[in-house]
Amino acid sequence: MNISDNTPVKKIIVAVAPVAHVGHPIPAGCKNPLTPQEIARDVIECWKEGASMVHLHVRDTTGQQVSSLEVFSQTLDLIRRESDIVIQGSTGGVTTLSLEERCVSVEEPRTQVASLNMGSTNLGEGVYINTVPDIRFWAQRMNENRVVPELEVFDLGMISTVLKLREEGILQDPLNFNLCLGFEGALPARGENLYHFASSLPPGSRWCFLHEGMKDMSLLLAAAALGASGVRVGFEDGCYLKPAQPARSNAELVKQLVTLLRSISYEPTTVLETKKLLGVQK
């Protein structure tokens, strides 16, 4: 008998963030999806390859972040014709939108999870501002709309903010973290930083991982081995399957990730398993 036949299969969420930010360079041969039709087609193909959650910003058809839900809702209409993938809305992105405008995705009834940035950090030449009062405001909106917060942390100090807001009753257990490495001005994407980050989380936490500027999937596999509940790919994070080999589509990234995870005895969660793991109620 092959030894691998007795290896227990572990489950992990595969998420996709399909739309690259405006201004981010896209390698030749990559088509950044921007229209509702393009995004929905990409998302459905990613779902077929094993993705169970999609991260979407509220944008217009040029990729700019906006406060109108028109394009966002049209995109969800098209996705829901063929897929039950978990919808995660964003409250983030370096933008001039107001406090209320940044969390407009939470007002879309089909949004089930939303990113909640747990502090401010330098991002490139700018400052990504997320004050504690702002975080309380967004968290309350999520609570009102039965949207599960995914806690985006860019450095270790943000974990203390999570614990503070848990003590206040703003956030509840179980805590769902998303460890964000590789952003210019925040923690670099290195194995030792991932290990220290993951080992600093409060007991009982669930955590996912994204690698900004990803050129290969080695750190995603390291995160799986360290006990991550989920890992993410997509043009928002990086377009490469491996150095110097860009993917032609988001679905190709998802397919590659699932293949690599299966090679180390991991299986992507189903949508129902993802909803149960994250505590999604709608």
Secondary structure, 3 states (H helix, E strand, C coil): CCHHHHCCCEEEEEEECCCCCCCCCCCCCCCCCCCHHHHHHHHHHHHHHCCCEEEECCECCCCCECCCCHHHHHHHHHHHCCCCCEEEECCCCCCCCCHHHHCHHHHCCCCCEEEEECCCEEECCEEECCCHHHHHHHHHHHHHCCCEEEEEECCCHHHHHHHHHHHCCCCCCCCEEEEEECCCCCCCCCHHHHHHHHHCCCCCCEEEEEECCCCCCHHHHHHHHCCCCEEEEECCCECEEECCEECCCHHHHHHHHHHHHHHCCEEECCHHHHHHHHCCCC
